[in-house]
Amino acid sequence: MLTRHRFPILLAVLVMCGVLMPARVAAQQDADEVLATALAEAESTDRMVFLHSGAEWCGWCKRLERWLEREDIAPIFSKDFVEVKIDVEAMEGGQELMDSYTDGPAGLPWLAILEPDGTVVVNSYAADGRNIGSPQAEWEIEHWNTMMRTAAVRITEEEIQYMAKTWAEDRQN
């Protein structure tokens, strides 16, 4: 019989030996399938896909995700975009999917706006080839605005300016 003191040790041994897998690993998703689902939703809702790739350890990725989830940003953003995150490490085929859209190392997060057929409309590479990631610097925010102006249909210029303002405020925090 297991006592209360031996159970945690047994549990740890089972996890280390691979008998029990952490939920995150067991629920691993296929990146191509996740993107295909988002593309199908974009097609059926007359929107585009906002693809962002990242990793669990990436602080800038988390900052982007928090921004996208803000109560004042999410409703604006969802007018034109189906948001999908590809974790380059945790998702099966995640790095390969990102590599198929980039020309070499891009840094994280890397962003692209896609037509429902998967064609890239615009990505997070600024004119000088640098990746804006989670925009903070003025030049990064300006490229974000360019991305929005290039791809947005329903998002207004005032809303683009509001998003830029929130990025600038985020930089202050």
C-alpha positions, 0 to 999 in steps of 0.5 A: 500500500502506498503511503501519503509520503511515497505517492509523490515520489512514485508519481515523479518517477513515473513522469521521469520515465515517460509512463505518465506524460504531462498534459501539455505534451500529451495534448500536442497539436499538429501545426499544419492542422491548426493552421488549416482550421484557421484558414477554413474559418477565415474562408467561411467568415470572410476574414484573413488569418493572423498567424503568429509563431512563438514558444512557451519561453518567449516573453515577447510572445506572451506580451503579444498574446496578452495584447491580442486578448485585451478587452479593447483590442480583441473585438477590433482585431477579430473584425478582420482576422482569425488569430492563430498561434503556432508554437514552434517547439510544442506543436508537431511541425511548428518550426517547419511550418514557420520555416515554410513562411520565412527566409531563415531565422526570423526571431520570435514572435514572427507574424504574418497575415494570410489570405484564406488560401494561405498566401502571405499578404504581409509579414512582420519583416520591416523594410530593412528586413528586421522582424518587429515581433511584439512591436514596442519601438516606434519603427516597429509600431509603424510597421504594425500600422503598415501591416494593418493598412495593407490587410484590414478591410473592416478595421478603421484608420481610427482603430489602427491609430488606437492600436498603435497608441496601445502599443506605445502605452504598453512600451511604457509599462 
